[in-house]
Amino acid sequence: MRMESLFSGIILPILAIPWEFYAYSIERSLYLGALIVSLAEIISLILVKNITNNSLNISINKGILLTIILILIMIFPYYDSLYNSIIFNYPLLIFPAIIGGICEECIYRGYILEDGKYDVYIQAILWSFNHILDGLFFVAYTILIGIVLGFVSRKYGILPCIIAHTISNVLILIL
């Protein structure tokens, strides 16, 4: 993996985590935190695109069939809490959920993921840094999911990953 890609993998956590921590812990504003994270993801996507000079492979193919399995895997840690829907209290969180799924997949499985032997694992670890505030279990879980998404992206492009990530984010809010 090139140094540009490694550096690009830490842009989003560097931009988002300090402000996310501030918004969620000090101000206790869910909307402010979601807005900050969404802006950080959009800015990071633009920066990573310009730094890596890689292109995205977005195409419809048989990999789309994997999205249902990926969605089920991605909502697994939330199984016990799915009956406590947050969307009814905070309906505007649907937009950051969609933005997050699209931006994170484009950054980590699109621009950063390359063809090196260990790149699938490296991008998964870099992606997990975004979830450091969610606890160690979730960080480990995102590494595993990132590896799966990396292999799917490498074989079928990022479209199945974008769809699965976005839908799982929304389902976690709705269910």
Order of alpha helices (4+ residues) and beta strands (2+ residues): alpha-alpha-alpha-alpha-alpha-alpha-alpha-alpha
